């Protein structure tokens, strides 16, 4: 999680303020750039919600194909 937060800060999407307290206190805030991603992210979430069953089916097909591939490799190695 620390790497992701650092990248968000580095890319200008968020700011971080560290307070010299015990226990340590850190506050994060989205920048204008970060806030500008909220609407596109909401659209992406809605799209995923509308296509969830298609995504699940695609994953199942992929997983089955990978399992079949592993079986073929195992047979070939015998």
Helices and strands as residue ranges (DSSP letters): H 2-10, E 14-19, E 25-30, H 32-35, H 37-50, H 52-77
